[in-house]
Amino acid sequence: MSTNSILILDDEKSYLELLKGLLVEEGFTDVITETDPLKAIDILHSKNVDLVLCDVYMPQMNGLELLERITLEYPHIPVIMVTAISDVKTALKAIEQGAYEFITKPPDIDRLIITIKRALERRLLSLERDALRETSALPKIKWQKDFAGLVTKSSLMYKVFELVEIFAPTNETILITGETGTGKDLIAKNIHNLSPRKSGPFLVVNLASISPTLFESELFGHEKGSFTGAANDKAGYFESANGGTIFLDEIGELPKELQGKLLRTIQYNEIFRIGSSRPIKLNTRIIAATNKNMMNAIKKNEFRSDLYYRLTRGFINLPPLRKREGDIKLLANYFLTAGNLIYKKNIMGIIDEAFAQLEQYPFPGNVRELENIILNTIAQTKDKTFIERFELPDLSDDRVLMKSMAEDDLLTIDDAVKLHIIKVMNHTHQNIQKAASILGVSERTLQRRLQEIRNNKMKPRHI
C-alpha cells in the first residue's frame, strides 16, 4: 500500500470515480478527486499532495494555467497531464512548462501506474537532493520554469544557472563557450528571458551559415545602390535586434576583417550601413557563443584579443554531458516523453542495460546527440513496451586513439578531431546529413571541416 497522496482533476465525475477505483486497486489509498480547479488550489494549500493528475481542458481554469501555478508554488509536486485530445503542440507546451508526463485518455492503466511510480520516485529524489543542498555549498537555483528547456540535476549546471542569474539583469556582453551540443543557445535565450529586455526581440544569427561575401551586409545592413544588387535599403541584424538581444552563434567564424567593426559596435553602440556615413545608434545587447578554443585562435592570429576581452565581460562555460553526473538518465527519460508524443508511441521506459550503454558512451555531440539517439530509437522501435538497447556510433577507433594519447605516441587535438570526423563519416557511409546530426554540427560546418581534412591530406602529427 502506498501512503502517497494523489489529487485527480477532471470535469467528468464518472471518469474521476473510475480512475480513483483503479488507483485504489493498485495500492494508492489516499486519492482525492476534484472537478473544480479553483478548489484544487485550496486543497494544495491545505493538504500535503504528492502528485497531481490533471485534465488539460476544464471550465474556469485551463489545465495549463493550473500547471503553471503548481510548478511555480509547489515545484516538488509532479504533474501528469491527461486529455482526450491527442495534441502534440499542447503536449510539448505542457512538458516545457514543467509537466512530468502527458497521457491521452483513456490511459493505458499499466503505463499510468508506471508513470505515477516514477514521478513519485523523482519527487523523493528531488526532496532528498534539496535537503542535501541545504547543508552543502551548492548554489540554490530557480526551478525549471525559469530555465526553460534545460533539464538537469548536475551541480555543474547549477553553477551555470547562478551565473545566468547574475548576468541576466545587466547589459554586459557575454561569451558562452562549450562543446557542440551543450545548449549554448538555450542559455542565451534564458539570459534574454530573465533580463529587462525580455519584451524585446531575441535574434539568433549563426555566423557559420552566412556567406563570407554577405557578412557585412547581413550584420550591419546597406543603403540602396551601395553595391551591385543593392536594389533597396536594408536593415542588418543589429538594427533588427534593437531594444533586445542579438545572439551571435559560432562567433569564431567571424572574418578577421569584420572583427574590428564588431569591436567598434560594442564600444560605441552604433553601426554604419554599407554605403552610409550616418551612424545608427543601437540599444542592443550582444551574447556570443563558440565551441572553439578562443585562446588558440588568438595565438594563431585568427581572432582579435581586444574583441575577445570585450566579449568576455560576462563569461559562461558549459560542461560537456559526460561531466554532468546523473543527467544522461534524466535527459533520456525527458526525450523519451517528447519522442512518444512526436511519434505517437507508447514506450514506457528504458531498461537498465540500455541505460548502461548510454552511461558508457562519451557523447561527443553532447545533449543534442543524446536527443537524436533517443528520438531515432523511438521512431524505429516497433511493438515493444521498453527500449532494450541503442544502436550507438562505433567509437572503438577513437578509444584506441585516446589510449595512445595517454602513452608516448601522442596526437594533437586537431588530429584527434579529424580522426573522429572520418570515423563518423565511415559509420554513416559518407552521408553528410546523418554525420552532421551525430556530430552535432551544421552540414555547412562539416563540409568545411572535410575540405580542410582533404587539403591537409589528413596525416596525423605526433607531438
N, C-alpha and C positions, 0 to 999 in steps of 0.2 A: 504494500500500500504506500502511495506517495502522499506526503504531507504538504506538497506544494499547492499553492492557491492559484487557480486558473480563472480568469474572467473572460467570458464569451459575450461578444456584442453582435447582435443581428436584429433586424426589424421583423423577422419571422419567428413567432413564438414556437411554432411546431418544430422548426429546424433547431431552435435552441434546446428544446427538450430532448430531441433525438440525439443531438451531439453530446449533451450532458450525460445522457444514459450510456452512450458508447464510451465516454471517458471514464465514467464511474466503473464500468465493467473492466476497464483496463487498469484499474487500481488508483485512479485520481479521485480522492474522496472529497476534496474541497473545490467544488466547481460552482462558480457564480454566473448567473445569466442575467442579461440586461438588454432591453430594446431601445433605451434612450441613451444616446452617447453623452448627453449633459449629466445625467445621473451617474454614468460610468465615471466621470471625473470626480464626483463626490465619493464614490466607492474607493477610488485610488487614493484620495486624501485621507480616508478614514480607516482603511484596511491594508494590510501588507499583502500585495498581489505579486506573484512571482512571474506570471506570464499572461499575455493578452492575446486572444483570438478575435480579430475584428473584421467585420464586413466593410468593403470599400464604399458601397452605396447605401447610405442611411439618411433618414429625414433629420432635419435640424442641424446636423453637423456631418460633413463629409468624412469618411474614414481616414483619408489622407490628412485632413486637418487635425483629427484626433491623434493620429500617429505623430504629427509634428509636436503636439503638446506633450505627449507621453515621452518622446525622445528628448525633449528639452527639460521637462520637470522630473522625469523618472528614467534617466538614461540606463539604469541597470535592468529595467524590465524589458525583456524581449517581446516584440510584437510580430505575430504571424497574421498577415492579411489574407482574407478569404473572400472570393467573389464568384458569382455565377457567370460572369462575363470574362472570356479569355482576351485580355487586352494587354499586349506586350508593353506598349508605351506606359500605361498606368503602372504595370508591374515593375518596370525598371525604375520609374519615378519613386515608387514605394521603397524599393531596395536602396535607392540613392538617399532617401530621407531617413534611412535607418531601420527599416523593417528587416526582421530576421529572415523571413521567407514569404513567398506569395503563392497561395494554393487556390486552384479553381474548384468551385462547387460542382457536384458533391465530391468531397475529398476522398481519396483512397485512404481508408482508415489506418492501414499499416504504415503508409507513408506519413500520415498525420501524426501518429504516435511516435514514430522515429524522430520526426522533426521537432515535436514538443520536447522529447527527452534530450535531444542535442541542444536545443535552445536553453533548457534549464541547466544543462551542464556548462554551457558557455557563460550563463549568468553567474553560476557559482565560481567559475574560474575568474571572471571579471571582478567579483567581490573580493576574492582572495588576493588578486593582484593589487587592487586598490588599497586593501588593508596593508599589504607589504609596502606599497609606495608611501603610505603614511609614516612608516618607520624607517624609510630609506632616503637616500639623496636624490632619487629620481624626480624630475620635474613633473608637476601636475599639468595636465593639458585639458583643453576643451574637448567636447565629445565629437564624434564623427560627423554630426550635423554641421559643425563649424568647419571641419576639414573635409569637405565633400569630395568623394571619390577616392579617399585614402583610407585603406583598411590596414590596421597594424596593431600589434601589441609589443613591438620592439622598443626597448629603451633608447636605441639609437635614433629611431624615428620620433620619439617623444622630444628628444633634444632638438630635432629639426623643427617640430611644431612650435617649440619655445622660441626659436629664432624667428619663425614666421610671425608670431605674436609681437615680438619686439620690433621687427622691421615694418610690418604692415601699416601702422599709423603714420609712418614718416614718409617723406618724399625722396628718400635716398635711392640712388641707383643700386641695383642688386645683381650679382652674378651667381647663378646656380650651376654647380658643377656635379658631375656624376656620370657613371657609365650609361650607355644607351639602354633605354627601357626602364630607368629607375623612377620615372614620374616627375621629371623637372617641369613639364608643362602643367601638371596638376598643382605643384607647389606655387608656381607663378600665378595661376588662377586663384588659388586660395589667398595669396597675398593681396591681390586686387580686391577680392570679395570682402576681406576684412579691413580694407582701407577706406578712408574718406572718399575715395574715387569710385567706389563700387557702383554708383549710379551712372558713371561714365563708360565709354567704350573700353573693351579689352580686346586689343587687336594682336593676333598672332602672326608673326612673319617668320617663315622658315627660310633662312638665308641660303641654305643649300639648294633650294628649289628655284631660285631666281637666276635667270640667265645673266652671265657676267656683263653683257653689254647693256643690260637694263637695270643694273643695281641702283645707280644714282637716280634715275627717273622714278623707279618704284619707291625708293625710300623718301626722296625729297620733292618729287613732282617736277613738272616742267611747264613752260609757257608755250603757247601756240607759236609754231614756226621756229622754235629753238633748235630743231634738228629735223632731218628728213623723216617724215612720218608723224611729226607732232602736229596733228590737224587741229587740236583743241588744247585749251589749258587743262592741266591735270594735277589734282592734289595727290601728294605722295602719302605713304603710310603714316608718317609722323603727323601730318596735318589731320588725317582721318582719325587719329587717336587722341586728338586734342581734348583735354578735360578728363582723360582716362589714363590707361596704361598701354604701352606698346611692349610686346614680348618678342625679343629678338632671339629666336631659337637658332642654335648652331652658329653662334657669334664668331667662332673660329674660322668660319668660311668667308667672312667679310674681307674683300680685297684690300690689300695694304694701302692702295691709293685712296680708298674711302674711309679708312680708319681715322685719318686726320679730320675729316668732315664730321664724323660722328663725335669725335672728341670736342670739336668746336660746338656742336649742337648741345652737348651735355653742359659745357662751360657757360654758354651764353643763352641757353633756352631759346634758340632761334635757328631757322633754316633759310636757305636760299633755293628757290626753284631753279632748275636749269633754264638759262636764258633770262634770268631776272637779277637785278641788283637790289631789289627791295627785300629786306629781311621780313620774315614772317615769325611773329612771336609765338612761342609754344607754352602750353601748360600740360606737358606730357611726362608721365613717369616712365623710366626705362628699366625693364628687367631683361637680363640676357641669360643665356644658358649655353653650355657646351659640354661635350664628352671628351674634349681634347685636354691634354696636359698643357695648360697655357704657359707655364714657365718654360717648358721645352720649346714652345712656339716662339716665345720671346728670345730665347737663346739662339734660335735659328733665324732670327730677324724676320719671322713671319707675322708677328703681332707686336704692335707698339706697346711698350711698357707703360707709358703715361696713360694710354687709354685703359689698359688693364687695371691700373690702380684707381682710376676714376670709376670704373665699373664695380670695383670691389669695396665701395663704401659700405655695402652690405654684402656679406658672403655666406652662402649656404652650400654645403657639400652633402650630397645624398649617398647613403651607404648602399652597396650592392645587395641584392636579395639574399645572397649566400651568407651575409653577415647579419641579417635581420632574424634573430632567433625566434622560432615559433611562427613566423609569418608565412612560410610556404604552405603549411597546412591550412592556416586561416584563410589565405587568399584563394587556395584551391577550392575550398568549400564555397567561398563567395562567388567565384567564377562558375562553379557548378550550378548554383542557384540561377545565375544570369543565363547560363547555357541552356538549362531546362526550359526557361521562358522563351528564349530566342528560337530554339529548335523544336519546341513543343514536345519535349521528352519528359519522362517521369523517373529519372535516375535518382535513387535515394541517397547514394553516397559513394565513397571511395574506400576500398578495403585497405587494411594496414600494409599489405605487401606493395600495393601501388603507391601508397604514401611514402614507403621506404625508398622506392625508385626515385621519387621527386626529391627526397631529402639528400640523396647521394649525387644528384646531378648538379653541376656548378652554375647553371643558368647564365651563360654569357650574355643573353638578351634580357635578363632580369625579369621584372614583373610583366612586361609586355610579352616576353617569350612564354612565361608560365600561362598567361591568359590564352595565348594562341594554342598552346598544347592542350589545355583543358577544353576549350571550345571545339577544337578539331576532333578530339577524342569523343566528345558528346555527339557531335554531328555524325560520326562514323559508328557509334555504338547502337546495336540493334538487339531488341528482345532480351535486354539484360537489366537487372534491377540495380546492380552496383558496377562501378568501373573496377576491373580486376587487374589491369596493367596498362602502361602507357608505352607508345612507340616513341622513344626519345632519340634524338640525334646521336650517332655513334661518335663519341669524342675520345676514343681509345688512343688515337694518334696524338691528340693534344695532351693526354695524361702522360704518355711516354715523353713528350716534349717537356712537360712540367717537371717530370722526374729528372730529365737530363739537365734542366736549369738549376737543380739543387746540387749537381755534381760539377765536374770540371768542364764539361762540354756545354758552355752556356751560349744562349742566343739573345739577341736584342729583343725588346718588347715589340718593336715594329715587325720583326720577322715572325715572332710568335703569333701576332695578329694575322699576318699573311697566311701562315700555315693553317690557321683556324678557318679563314675565309675559303681557302682551297678545299679544305675538308668538307665544309658545309655545301659548297658548290657541287662536289662529287656526290655527296649524300642525296642531293636534290636532282641529280642528273642534269646539272647546268641550268636549272630553272631559276632565273633571276628573281621572279616574284616570290617563290617559295623560300629561296635562300635569304632574301631581304627580310621576309617575315620572321624566319628563325633567328637571324642576327639582330633583329630589332632596329633596322635602319631603313631609310628610303631606298627605292630602286636606283634613284639617281646617285646616291652616295655609294651604293655597292658597285655600280658600273664604273664610277670614278676610281674606286679602290682597285678594281680588277684591271683597269687600264694602267694604273701605277705599277701593279704587280707585273703586267706584261712588259712595260717599258723597262723595269729593273731586272726582268728575266728571272725573278724570284730565286735568288741564290742566297740562302741564309748565311749571315755573317756571324762569326763567333767573336765573343768579347775577349 
